[in-house]
Amino acid sequence: MIKGLLRFIIAVIFILSGFVKAVDLVGFSFKMEEYFSPAVFNMPFFEKFALLFSIIVVVLELFLGFMLLLKLKLKFTLSALIALCIFFGFLTFYSAYFNVVTDCGCFGDAIKFTPWQSFFKDVILLFGLIILFALYRKEFRKKNEYGNYQKESSGKFKYYILGAFSLVMIYIMAQGIMHEPVIDFRDYKIGTNLKAEKEKINKNPSEYKTFYSLKNQKTGKILKVNQDDYIKDTQYWEEGSPWKIEEGKNESVLVKEGYKSEIVKFKIEDPSGAEITESIINVPKAIVVFSYHPKDVPADLLQKVEAKVNAQKGALIYGVSTDPNTFKTIRNAMMDGTGIKTIARSNPFVLILENGKIIDKQPAKDYVK
């Protein structure tokens, strides 16, 4: 009873973790790119394979989790899941300890974990899997009536269920890669009112304080002092003070959690650097074309997109990318590439707003059909 319940809980966790990433594989691949970036593991040559690695990881999570649920090939399944958990544990510990990836993407955009929360989750899962391995060990190879070991018996029906599950998940993954996620867990889903979200953020903003790293030039002692205490206490900055701020070691620390929303990153600027976000979310209709890798966009596709959006009468039209010279016949605007990726899963991508509310969004290749 206990081992069956434990097996069910762990299996469901892996299936859910795999599912929320499977619906948005492109989004998960962006997270993989972070791990491969110079700031983390410094393996930029793997970045172009991020989507492939994402598919492999998600497939392993989904199918091993489902095999555990069905009690299929238990020894292999548990061994593989333990190896997978050790791999995830290493990634999450590295992220947490060195503070390089603030969200591992373990549950996609559905549930946000801090790096340390993700690490402890992996440790608990690993501990549970090891217990399961010990509890089911006697069932890996059972003896028959003659005292000989017999192979694990698994009904064909279980494989039919696994096959059906595989087909459904392949469809969901393909839909997310070629078009848009079947289920959108992002803050930018259709129906989101960007103007209302911006107002909530402005009314309840997060508050940060700067902590200075101070070093005593006489004793070598190092202190962390927040900005308020630094200003109040003259010993830290008066003339002749032995305390000096260590350059590059100051930290911005969250002291009050405000309204949480990815919409906080929705900041669009014109090529001169002036923010134009308000002008976009306050007009009756706006069509915004996004591109996070403008150099990778085929010229003919860009031409078709610009021709179609220019045909929309009465709409404010902008092309937003990381390069001020991306678009030829519509106004160019700028946005951070990471910010664009939180909105767009395709390159390029079309977002349609009415009074700041998202009423439609499509990959450009679908928009021009």
C-alpha positions as a Markdown table, in Angstrom:
| # | Residue | x | y | z |
|---|---|---|---|---|
| 1 | Met | 0.0 | 0.0 | 0.0 |
| 2 | Ile | 2.7 | 2.5 | 1.1 |
| 3 | Lys | 5.0 | 1.7 | -1.8 |
| 4 | Gly | 2.2 | 1.8 | -4.3 |
| 5 | Leu | 1.2 | 5.3 | -3.0 |
| 6 | Leu | 4.8 | 6.5 | -3.1 |
| 7 | Arg | 5.2 | 5.2 | -6.6 |
| 8 | Phe | 2.0 | 6.9 | -7.7 |
| 9 | Ile | 3.0 | 10.3 | -6.2 |
| 10 | Ile | 6.5 | 10.3 | -7.7 |
| 11 | Ala | 5.2 | 9.1 | -11.1 |
| 12 | Val | 2.6 | 11.9 | -11.2 |
| 13 | Ile | 5.2 | 14.5 | -10.2 |
| 14 | Phe | 7.5 | 13.5 | -13.1 |
| 15 | Ile | 4.5 | 13.4 | -15.6 |
| 16 | Leu | 3.3 | 16.8 | -14.5 |
| 17 | Ser | 6.8 | 18.2 | -14.7 |
| 18 | Gly | 7.3 | 16.8 | -18.2 |
| 19 | Phe | 3.8 | 17.9 | -19.3 |
| 20 | Val | 4.1 | 21.6 | -18.5 |
| 21 | Lys | 7.4 | 21.7 | -20.3 |
| 22 | Ala | 6.1 | 19.6 | -23.2 |
| 23 | Val | 3.3 | 22.1 | -24.1 |
| 24 | Asp | 6.0 | 24.8 | -24.4 |
| 25 | Leu | 9.2 | 23.1 | -25.5 |
| 26 | Val | 10.4 | 26.3 | -27.2 |
| 27 | Gly | 10.1 | 28.1 | -23.9 |
| 28 | Phe | 12.0 | 25.3 | -22.1 |
| 29 | Ser | 14.7 | 25.4 | -24.8 |
| 30 | Phe | 15.3 | 29.1 | -23.9 |
| 31 | Lys | 16.0 | 27.9 | -20.4 |
| 32 | Met | 18.5 | 25.4 | -21.7 |
| 33 | Glu | 20.2 | 28.1 | -23.6 |
| 34 | Glu | 20.7 | 29.9 | -20.3 |
| 35 | Tyr | 22.5 | 26.9 | -18.9 |
| 36 | Phe | 24.8 | 26.7 | -22.0 |
| 37 | Ser | 25.5 | 30.4 | -22.0 |
| 38 | Pro | 29.0 | 31.8 | -21.1 |
| 39 | Ala | 27.7 | 33.1 | -17.8 |
| 40 | Val | 26.8 | 29.5 | -16.6 |
| 41 | Phe | 28.5 | 26.5 | -18.2 |
| 42 | Asn | 30.2 | 28.4 | -21.0 |
| 43 | Met | 29.2 | 26.0 | -23.7 |
| 44 | Pro | 27.7 | 28.3 | -26.3 |
| 45 | Phe | 28.3 | 25.8 | -29.1 |
| 46 | Phe | 25.5 | 23.7 | -27.6 |
| 47 | Glu | 23.0 | 26.6 | -27.7 |
| 48 | Lys | 21.8 | 25.7 | -31.2 |
| 49 | Phe | 20.9 | 22.2 | -30.0 |
| 50 | Ala | 18.9 | 23.6 | -27.0 |
| 51 | Leu | 15.6 | 22.5 | -28.5 |
| 52 | Leu | 16.9 | 19.0 | -29.2 |
| 53 | Phe | 18.2 | 18.6 | -25.6 |
| 54 | Ser | 14.8 | 20.0 | -24.4 |
| 55 | Ile | 12.9 | 17.3 | -26.3 |
| 56 | Ile | 15.2 | 14.6 | -24.9 |
| 57 | Val | 14.8 | 15.7 | -21.3 |
| 58 | Val | 11.0 | 16.1 | -21.6 |
| 59 | Val | 10.5 | 12.7 | -23.3 |
| 60 | Leu | 12.6 | 11.0 | -20.6 |
| 61 | Glu | 10.5 | 12.7 | -17.8 |
| 62 | Leu | 7.2 | 11.9 | -19.4 |
| 63 | Phe | 7.7 | 8.4 | -20.5 |
| 64 | Leu | 9.7 | 7.2 | -17.5 |
| 65 | Gly | 7.1 | 8.8 | -15.2 |
| 66 | Phe | 4.3 | 7.0 | -17.1 |
| 67 | Met | 6.2 | 3.7 | -17.1 |
| 68 | Leu | 6.6 | 4.1 | -13.3 |
| 69 | Leu | 2.9 | 4.7 | -13.0 |
| 70 | Leu | 2.1 | 1.6 | -15.0 |
| 71 | Lys | 4.8 | -0.5 | -13.3 |
| 72 | Leu | 6.5 | -1.2 | -16.6 |
| 73 | Lys | 10.2 | -2.4 | -16.5 |
| 74 | Leu | 10.5 | -1.3 | -12.9 |
| 75 | Lys | 14.3 | -1.9 | -12.5 |
| 76 | Phe | 15.1 | 0.0 | -15.7 |
| 77 | Thr | 12.6 | 2.8 | -15.0 |
| 78 | Leu | 13.7 | 3.4 | -11.4 |
| 79 | Ser | 17.4 | 3.3 | -12.4 |
| 80 | Ala | 16.8 | 5.8 | -15.2 |
| 81 | Leu | 14.8 | 8.1 | -13.0 |
| 82 | Ile | 17.4 | 8.1 | -10.3 |
| 83 | Ala | 20.1 | 9.0 | -12.9 |
| 84 | Leu | 17.8 | 11.8 | -14.3 |
| 85 | Cys | 17.2 | 13.1 | -10.7 |
| 86 | Ile | 20.9 | 13.2 | -10.0 |
| 87 | Phe | 21.4 | 15.2 | -13.3 |
| 88 | Phe | 18.6 | 17.6 | -12.4 |
| 89 | Gly | 20.0 | 17.9 | -8.8 |
| 90 | Phe | 23.4 | 18.9 | -10.2 |
| 91 | Leu | 21.9 | 21.6 | -12.4 |
| 92 | Thr | 19.7 | 23.0 | -9.7 |
| 93 | Phe | 22.5 | 23.0 | -7.1 |
| 94 | Tyr | 24.8 | 24.7 | -9.5 |
| 95 | Ser | 22.1 | 27.3 | -10.3 |
| 96 | Ala | 21.4 | 27.9 | -6.6 |
| 97 | Tyr | 24.9 | 28.0 | -5.3 |
| 98 | Phe | 26.3 | 30.3 | -7.9 |
| 99 | Asn | 23.0 | 32.2 | -8.4 |
| 100 | Val | 23.3 | 32.0 | -12.2 |
| 101 | Val | 19.8 | 30.8 | -13.3 |
| 102 | Thr | 17.1 | 32.2 | -11.2 |
| 103 | Asp | 14.4 | 29.8 | -12.4 |
| 104 | Cys | 15.3 | 26.3 | -13.6 |
| 105 | Gly | 12.0 | 25.9 | -15.5 |
| 106 | Cys | 11.3 | 22.6 | -13.8 |
| 107 | Phe | 7.6 | 23.1 | -14.1 |
| 108 | Gly | 7.7 | 25.5 | -17.0 |
| 109 | Asp | 5.7 | 28.7 | -16.5 |
| 110 | Ala | 3.0 | 26.9 | -14.5 |
| 111 | Ile | 4.8 | 26.9 | -11.2 |
| 112 | Lys | 7.8 | 29.0 | -10.4 |
| 113 | Phe | 10.5 | 27.6 | -8.1 |
| 114 | Thr | 13.6 | 29.4 | -6.7 |
| 115 | Pro | 16.9 | 27.5 | -7.4 |
| 116 | Trp | 17.1 | 26.2 | -3.8 |
| 117 | Gln | 13.5 | 25.1 | -3.8 |
| 118 | Ser | 14.2 | 23.2 | -7.1 |
| 119 | Phe | 17.3 | 21.6 | -5.6 |
| 120 | Phe | 15.5 | 20.4 | -2.4 |
| 121 | Lys | 12.6 | 19.1 | -4.6 |
| 122 | Asp | 15.2 | 17.0 | -6.5 |
| 123 | Val | 16.8 | 15.7 | -3.3 |
| 124 | Ile | 13.4 | 14.6 | -2.0 |
| 125 | Leu | 12.5 | 12.9 | -5.3 |
| 126 | Leu | 15.9 | 11.2 | -5.4 |
| 127 | Phe | 15.4 | 9.9 | -1.8 |
| 128 | Gly | 11.9 | 8.7 | -2.7 |
| 129 | Leu | 13.2 | 6.9 | -5.8 |
| 130 | Ile | 15.9 | 5.1 | -3.8 |
| 131 | Ile | 13.3 | 4.0 | -1.3 |
| 132 | Leu | 11.1 | 2.7 | -4.1 |
| 133 | Phe | 14.1 | 0.8 | -5.6 |
| 134 | Ala | 14.7 | -0.9 | -2.3 |
| 135 | Leu | 11.0 | -1.7 | -1.8 |
| 136 | Tyr | 10.5 | -3.2 | -5.3 |
| 137 | Arg | 13.8 | -4.9 | -5.5 |
| 138 | Lys | 12.3 | -8.4 | -4.9 |
| 139 | Glu | 9.9 | -7.8 | -7.7 |
| 140 | Phe | 12.5 | -7.1 | -10.3 |
| 141 | Arg | 13.1 | -10.8 | -10.9 |
| 142 | Lys | 10.6 | -13.3 | -9.4 |
| 143 | Lys | 11.1 | -17.0 | -9.1 |
| 144 | Asn | 8.7 | -19.4 | -10.8 |
| 145 | Glu | 7.3 | -22.7 | -9.3 |
| 146 | Tyr | 10.6 | -24.4 | -10.3 |
| 147 | Gly | 12.8 | -22.0 | -8.5 |
| 148 | Asn | 14.1 | -20.3 | -11.6 |
| 149 | Tyr | 14.1 | -16.6 | -12.2 |
| 150 | Gln | 11.4 | -15.4 | -14.7 |
| 151 | Lys | 11.1 | -12.2 | -16.6 |
| 152 | Glu | 8.9 | -9.4 | -15.3 |
| 153 | Ser | 5.4 | -9.9 | -16.7 |
| 154 | Ser | 3.8 | -6.9 | -18.2 |
| 155 | Gly | 0.4 | -7.1 | -19.9 |
| 156 | Lys | 0.1 | -5.9 | -23.5 |
| 157 | Phe | -2.7 | -3.6 | -22.4 |
| 158 | Lys | -0.2 | -1.4 | -20.5 |
| 159 | Tyr | 1.9 | -1.0 | -23.7 |
| 160 | Tyr | -1.2 | 0.0 | -25.6 |
| 161 | Ile | -1.9 | 2.7 | -23.0 |
| 162 | Leu | 1.7 | 3.8 | -23.2 |
| 163 | Gly | 1.5 | 4.0 | -27.0 |
| 164 | Ala | -1.7 | 6.1 | -26.8 |
| 165 | Phe | -0.1 | 8.4 | -24.3 |
| 166 | Ser | 2.9 | 8.7 | -26.6 |
| 167 | Leu | 0.8 | 9.8 | -29.5 |
| 168 | Val | -1.0 | 12.4 | -27.5 |
| 169 | Met | 2.2 | 13.9 | -26.1 |
| 170 | Ile | 3.9 | 13.9 | -29.6 |
| 171 | Tyr | 0.9 | 15.9 | -30.9 |
| 172 | Ile | 1.1 | 18.4 | -28.0 |
| 173 | Met | 4.9 | 18.8 | -28.4 |
| 174 | Ala | 4.6 | 19.3 | -32.1 |
| 175 | Gln | 1.9 | 21.9 | -31.7 |
| 176 | Gly | 4.0 | 23.9 | -29.3 |
| 177 | Ile | 7.0 | 23.8 | -31.6 |
| 178 | Met | 5.3 | 24.6 | -34.9 |
| 179 | His | 2.6 | 26.9 | -33.6 |
| 180 | Glu | 1.6 | 28.0 | -30.1 |
| 181 | Pro | 1.3 | 25.9 | -26.8 |
| 182 | Val | -1.9 | 24.0 | -26.5 |
| 183 | Ile | -2.2 | 25.3 | -23.0 |
| 184 | Asp | -0.6 | 28.7 | -22.3 |
| 185 | Phe | 0.8 | 29.1 | -18.8 |
| 186 | Arg | 2.4 | 32.4 | -19.6 |
| 187 | Asp | 1.4 | 35.9 | -18.3 |
| 188 | Tyr | 1.0 | 36.8 | -22.0 |
| 189 | Lys | -1.8 | 34.5 | -22.8 |
| 190 | Ile | -4.8 | 35.6 | -24.9 |
| 191 | Gly | -7.1 | 37.7 | -22.8 |
| 192 | Thr | -4.4 | 39.3 | -20.7 |
| 193 | Asn | -4.9 | 43.0 | -20.3 |
| 194 | Leu | -1.4 | 44.5 | -20.3 |
| 195 | Lys | -2.7 | 47.9 | -19.3 |
| 196 | Ala | -4.4 | 46.5 | -16.2 |
| 197 | Glu | -1.4 | 44.4 | -15.3 |
| 198 | Lys | 0.9 | 47.5 | -15.6 |
| 199 | Glu | -1.4 | 49.4 | -13.2 |
| 200 | Lys | -1.3 | 46.6 | -10.7 |
| 201 | Ile | 2.5 | 46.5 | -10.9 |
| 202 | Asn | 2.7 | 50.3 | -10.4 |
| 203 | Lys | 0.4 | 50.2 | -7.4 |
| 204 | Asn | 2.3 | 47.4 | -5.7 |
| 205 | Pro | 5.9 | 47.5 | -6.9 |
| 206 | Ser | 8.7 | 45.3 | -5.5 |
| 207 | Glu | 11.2 | 47.1 | -3.4 |
| 208 | Tyr | 14.9 | 46.5 | -3.4 |
| 209 | Lys | 17.8 | 47.8 | -1.3 |
| 210 | Thr | 21.4 | 48.0 | -2.3 |
| 211 | Phe | 23.9 | 46.3 | 0.1 |
| 212 | Tyr | 27.4 | 47.7 | -0.1 |
| 213 | Ser | 30.4 | 45.5 | 0.4 |
| 214 | Leu | 32.8 | 47.5 | 2.5 |
| 215 | Lys | 36.4 | 46.6 | 3.3 |
| 216 | Asn | 38.4 | 48.1 | 6.1 |
| 217 | Gln | 41.7 | 49.2 | 4.6 |
| 218 | Lys | 43.5 | 48.8 | 8.0 |
| 219 | Thr | 42.2 | 45.5 | 9.3 |
| 220 | Gly | 41.0 | 43.8 | 6.1 |
| 221 | Lys | 37.5 | 43.2 | 7.7 |
| 222 | Ile | 34.6 | 43.1 | 5.2 |
| 223 | Leu | 31.1 | 44.2 | 6.0 |
| 224 | Lys | 27.7 | 44.1 | 4.1 |
| 225 | Val | 25.8 | 47.3 | 4.8 |
| 226 | Asn | 22.5 | 48.3 | 3.3 |
| 227 | Gln | 22.2 | 51.7 | 1.7 |
| 228 | Asp | 20.2 | 53.3 | 4.5 |
| 229 | Asp | 22.7 | 52.3 | 7.3 |
| 230 | Tyr | 25.5 | 53.4 | 5.0 |
| 231 | Ile | 24.1 | 56.9 | 4.7 |
| 232 | Lys | 23.2 | 57.3 | 8.4 |
| 233 | Asp | 26.5 | 56.1 | 9.8 |
| 234 | Thr | 29.3 | 58.6 | 9.0 |
| 235 | Gln | 32.1 | 56.2 | 9.9 |
| 236 | Tyr | 31.7 | 54.5 | 6.6 |
| 237 | Trp | 32.1 | 57.5 | 4.3 |
| 238 | Glu | 33.5 | 60.5 | 6.3 |
| 239 | Glu | 36.9 | 61.8 | 5.3 |
| 240 | Gly | 39.7 | 59.6 | 6.4 |
| 241 | Ser | 37.4 | 56.6 | 6.9 |
| 242 | Pro | 39.2 | 53.2 | 6.5 |
| 243 | Trp | 36.0 | 51.7 | 5.0 |
| 244 | Lys | 36.0 | 51.6 | 1.2 |
| 245 | Ile | 33.3 | 50.2 | -1.1 |
| 246 | Glu | 34.5 | 47.1 | -3.0 |
| 247 | Glu | 33.7 | 47.7 | -6.7 |
| 248 | Gly | 31.6 | 45.1 | -8.4 |
| 249 | Lys | 30.5 | 43.4 | -5.2 |
| 250 | Asn | 27.4 | 45.4 | -4.3 |
| 251 | Glu | 24.1 | 43.5 | -4.2 |
| 252 | Ser | 20.5 | 44.5 | -4.9 |
| 253 | Val | 18.3 | 42.6 | -2.5 |
| 254 | Leu | 14.6 | 42.2 | -2.6 |
| 255 | Val | 13.1 | 43.5 | 0.6 |
| 256 | Lys | 9.4 | 43.6 | -0.3 |
| 257 | Glu | 7.7 | 41.4 | -2.8 |
| 258 | Gly | 5.3 | 43.4 | -4.9 |
| 259 | Tyr | 2.8 | 42.2 | -7.5 |
| 260 | Lys | 4.4 | 39.4 | -9.5 |
| 261 | Ser | 4.0 | 39.4 | -13.3 |
| 262 | Glu | 6.1 | 38.9 | -16.3 |
| 263 | Ile | 4.4 | 42.0 | -17.7 |
| 264 | Val | 7.0 | 44.0 | -15.8 |
| 265 | Lys | 9.4 | 43.2 | -18.6 |
| 266 | Phe | 7.1 | 44.6 | -21.2 |
| 267 | Lys | 9.0 | 47.8 | -22.0 |
| 268 | Ile | 9.3 | 49.0 | -25.6 |
| 269 | Glu | 11.6 | 51.8 | -26.6 |
| 270 | Asp | 12.1 | 53.7 | -29.9 |
| 271 | Pro | 15.5 | 53.6 | -31.5 |
| 272 | Ser | 16.5 | 56.8 | -29.5 |
| 273 | Gly | 15.8 | 55.1 | -26.2 |
| 274 | Ala | 12.5 | 56.8 | -25.3 |
| 275 | Glu | 10.0 | 54.4 | -23.9 |
| 276 | Ile | 6.8 | 54.1 | -26.0 |
| 277 | Thr | 5.0 | 51.3 | -24.0 |
| 278 | Glu | 2.2 | 53.5 | -22.9 |
| 279 | Ser | 1.4 | 54.7 | -26.4 |
| 280 | Ile | 1.1 | 51.0 | -27.5 |
| 281 | Ile | -1.2 | 49.7 | -24.7 |
| 282 | Asn | -3.5 | 52.8 | -24.7 |
| 283 | Val | -4.6 | 52.9 | -28.4 |
| 284 | Pro | -7.8 | 51.2 | -29.6 |
| 285 | Lys | -5.8 | 48.7 | -31.7 |
| 286 | Ala | -2.1 | 47.9 | -32.0 |
| 287 | Ile | -0.2 | 45.3 | -34.0 |
| 288 | Val | 3.3 | 44.5 | -32.8 |
| 289 | Val | 5.7 | 42.2 | -34.7 |
| 290 | Phe | 8.4 | 40.8 | -32.5 |
| 291 | Ser | 11.7 | 39.2 | -33.5 |
| 292 | Tyr | 14.3 | 38.1 | -30.9 |
| 293 | His | 16.8 | 36.9 | -33.6 |
| 294 | Pro | 16.2 | 39.3 | -36.5 |
| 295 | Lys | 19.2 | 38.0 | -38.5 |
| 296 | Asp | 17.6 | 34.6 | -38.7 |
| 297 | Val | 14.4 | 35.8 | -40.2 |
| 298 | Pro | 14.0 | 35.0 | -44.0 |
| 299 | Ala | 13.7 | 38.3 | -45.9 |
| 300 | Asp | 10.6 | 37.0 | -47.8 |
| 301 | Leu | 8.7 | 36.2 | -44.6 |
| 302 | Leu | 9.5 | 39.6 | -43.1 |
| 303 | Gln | 8.3 | 41.2 | -46.3 |
| 304 | Lys | 5.0 | 39.3 | -46.2 |
| 305 | Val | 4.4 | 40.1 | -42.5 |
| 306 | Glu | 5.0 | 43.8 | -43.1 |
| 307 | Ala | 2.7 | 43.9 | -46.1 |
| 308 | Lys | -0.1 | 42.3 | -44.2 |
| 309 | Val | 0.2 | 44.4 | -41.1 |
| 310 | Asn | 0.4 | 47.6 | -43.2 |
| 311 | Ala | -2.9 | 46.6 | -44.8 |
| 312 | Gln | -4.6 | 46.8 | -41.4 |
| 313 | Lys | -6.3 | 50.2 | -41.3 |
| 314 | Gly | -6.6 | 52.2 | -38.1 |
| 315 | Ala | -4.0 | 50.2 | -36.1 |
| 316 | Leu | -0.8 | 51.4 | -34.5 |
| 317 | Ile | 2.0 | 49.3 | -36.0 |
| 318 | Tyr | 5.4 | 48.6 | -34.6 |
| 319 | Gly | 8.2 | 46.1 | -35.3 |
| 320 | Val | 10.0 | 45.3 | -32.1 |
| 321 | Ser | 13.4 | 43.5 | -32.2 |
| 322 | Thr | 17.0 | 43.8 | -30.8 |
| 323 | Asp | 18.1 | 45.7 | -34.0 |
| 324 | Pro | 16.8 | 49.1 | -34.9 |
| 325 | Asn | 17.1 | 48.4 | -38.6 |
| 326 | Thr | 15.2 | 45.1 | -38.7 |
| 327 | Phe | 11.9 | 46.3 | -40.3 |
| 328 | Lys | 11.8 | 48.2 | -43.6 |
| 329 | Thr | 8.2 | 49.5 | -44.0 |
| 330 | Ile | 7.0 | 49.7 | -40.4 |
| 331 | Arg | 8.3 | 51.7 | -37.5 |
| 332 | Asn | 11.2 | 50.0 | -35.6 |
| 333 | Ala | 11.3 | 49.7 | -31.8 |
| 334 | Met | 13.6 | 48.0 | -29.4 |
| 335 | Met | 13.2 | 45.5 | -26.6 |
| 336 | Asp | 15.6 | 43.2 | -24.7 |
| 337 | Gly | 15.9 | 39.8 | -26.4 |
| 338 | Thr | 15.0 | 37.9 | -23.2 |
| 339 | Gly | 12.0 | 40.1 | -22.7 |
| 340 | Ile | 10.8 | 39.3 | -26.3 |
| 341 | Lys | 11.3 | 35.6 | -25.6 |
| 342 | Thr | 8.8 | 35.8 | -22.7 |
| 343 | Ile | 6.2 | 37.0 | -25.2 |
| 344 | Ala | 7.2 | 35.3 | -28.5 |
| 345 | Arg | 7.9 | 31.6 | -29.0 |
| 346 | Ser | 8.4 | 32.0 | -32.7 |
| 347 | Asn | 10.7 | 34.3 | -34.7 |
| 348 | Pro | 9.1 | 36.5 | -35.9 |
| 349 | Phe | 5.8 | 36.7 | -33.9 |
| 350 | Val | 2.7 | 38.9 | -34.2 |
| 351 | Leu | 0.8 | 40.3 | -31.1 |
| 352 | Ile | -2.5 | 42.1 | -31.6 |
| 353 | Leu | -3.8 | 44.4 | -28.8 |
| 354 | Glu | -7.1 | 46.2 | -28.3 |
| 355 | Asn | -6.9 | 48.9 | -25.6 |
| 356 | Gly | -4.0 | 47.0 | -24.1 |
| 357 | Lys | -5.7 | 43.6 | -24.1 |
| 358 | Ile | -4.2 | 40.7 | -26.0 |
| 359 | Ile | -6.9 | 39.5 | -28.4 |
| 360 | Asp | -4.7 | 37.4 | -30.7 |
| 361 | Lys | -1.1 | 36.2 | -31.1 |
| 362 | Gln | 0.4 | 34.0 | -33.8 |
| 363 | Pro | 3.7 | 32.9 | -35.3 |
| 364 | Ala | 4.4 | 35.1 | -38.3 |
| 365 | Lys | 4.3 | 32.1 | -40.6 |
| 366 | Asp | 0.7 | 31.4 | -39.5 |
| 367 | Tyr | -0.3 | 35.0 | -39.6 |
| 368 | Val | 0.6 | 35.5 | -43.3 |
| 369 | Lys | -1.3 | 32.3 | -44.5 |
